Amino acid sequence: MKNLIYVFALSIATISCNNAQNNGVLAENNGQQLTEQQFQAYPTLIEFLVEEQLTASEVQRLREQAIQEFNNNPAVMMQDVASTQQAIESIKAMQDATQVGLTRQTLLAELHKASLLQGTGAPNSEFTNIIQAHAPVIAYDPQSNLVITEKNIEGIAGYYNFMYQLYGYDYQVSAQEVQQFRQQMVAGFNSLPLDQKQMFCVMSTMNQVMRSAWAQMTIAEQQQYQQQLIA
């Protein structure tokens, strides 16, 4: 089977290339510049976290806030840009799907925790608002610093459906089963053993990675892989 993590890293790189429309200067302040290419680190990271592409309107909202924050304090903003770019490069360099999945969930947990600390009614950044709109948190365990989002529920169902397909079973997870699982996660995620929490957290990533790799296989490679699973 082709390198799954290579395919995943390539997908992140593709997002980066698609987002980097140009390298025009968005703002200048105190001898520093914020470019479009630098700004694009934010939608790239968000698209990794929520597992889908942002709309042009959402990207524009992020851009406007980035320009405003840069004009308010360019030094702080450029430090944030650098740390965001570094996070993306670290994710692209990861060689293990479990590590990628847990990194995604830990980053989401940190953002969720920061939102909780702000308190009810406090305004969130556009970065946080967009993430919450695409991947709302349904369960949060502060002890393990892991979350389960609606995107995870969709990804877990997709993972099981894909595995049923690979093993040749004519079965798909029903909407009722998905709802039951969602309720179980809401009620009992925090009480699960750590290894089970981590397993559920990475299944969405595994679904994404395996489907991407499968789509790039030839029919002969697909048949060979299925035979290896069933044997």
Secondary structure, DSSP 8 states (H G I E B T S, - for coil): ---HHHHHHHHHHHHHHHH-----EEEEETTEEEEHHHHTHHHHHHHHHHTS---HHHHHHHHHHHHHHHHH-HHHHHHHHHHHHHHHHHHHT---HHHHHHHHHHHHHHHHHHHHHH-TT----HHHHHHHHHS-EEEEETTTTEEEEHHHHHHHHHHHHHHHHHTT------HHHHHHHHHHHHHHGGGS-HHHHHHHHHHHHHHHHHHHHHHHS-HHHHHHHHHHHH-
